[in-house]
Amino acid sequence: MDDASTPAARLARQIEFIFEVDRLKEIFRQTINTRSRRPENDAEHSWHLCLCVIVLAEHANVPSLDVLRVLKMVILHDLVEIDAGDTFAYDTAAMAGQHEREALAADRIFGLLPPDQASEFRALWDEFEEKQTPEAKFAAAVDRFQPMLLNCRTEGAAWNRHGVTQDRVLARNRHIAEGCAALWRYAEQMVQEAVEAGHLQPAP
């Protein structure tokens, strides 16, 4: 008999998952918060992404977007960093093997849930990673845009700390256009303004 076959057992597994993912608050990112200038944690990032989705969904390339599905993806996709850690977007060495590390983490973390929810959440995580559906493309777009916004509004703090240049920012993030062309146009202008203000080094 499955250990989630009774309502009490199912609830117990769900509570353990909820407790485990509280650890997301302790995973810190390279981007910094705009006021305190301390590193943003993954839970704050996930909350901000959800708000971005709600506010910006009207600009998505596909007008009939399933917004609830997008919200599920953006709230779930970084949970794997509890095990795998945050990988800085411009650290090419750390990027090697990132997907494999995160897939193992997804197996463990989502596996804490009852089987039906574990399967649903893992499928949503995979959908985000594959970036093929309109919802996944839009989720990925806001996920890339949010740190760009914070970098621009903190004088390029994370970019400058790691020697990132304009060409690398544009190359890394241009797939924003696949989910939201309007957001990519805004991002390009934002990056150009950061270069003109001296907050981001121009392409060599």
Stockholm file with secondary structure:
# STOCKHOLM 1.0

chainA/1-204         MDDASTPAARLARQIEFIFEVDRLKEIFRQTINTRSRRPENDAEHSWHLCLCVIVLAEHANVPSLDVLRVLKMVILHDLVEIDAGDTFAYDTAAMAGQHEREALAADRIFGLLPPDQASEFRALWDEFEEKQTPEAKFAAAVDRFQPMLLNCRTEGAAWNRHGVTQDRVLARNRHIAEGCAALWRYAEQMVQEAVEAGHLQPAP
#=GR chainA/1-204 SS CCTTCSHHHHHHHHHHHHHHGGGGGGCEEEEECTTTCCEEEHHHHHHHHHHHHHHHGGGSSSTTCCHHHHHHHHHHGGGGHHHHCCCCTTCHHHHTTHHHHHHHHHHHHHTTSCHHHHHHHHHHHHHHHHTCSHHHHHHHHHHHHHHHHHHHTTTTHHHHHTTCBHHHHHHHHTTHHHHCHHHHHHHHHHHHHHHHTTSSBCCC
#=GC SS_cons         CCTTCSHHHHHHHHHHHHHHGGGGGGCEEEEECTTTCCEEEHHHHHHHHHHHHHHHGGGSSSTTCCHHHHHHHHHHGGGGHHHHCCCCTTCHHHHTTHHHHHHHHHHHHHTTSCHHHHHHHHHHHHHHHHTCSHHHHHHHHHHHHHHHHHHHTTTTHHHHHTTCBHHHHHHHHTTHHHHCHHHHHHHHHHHHHHHHTTSSBCCC
//
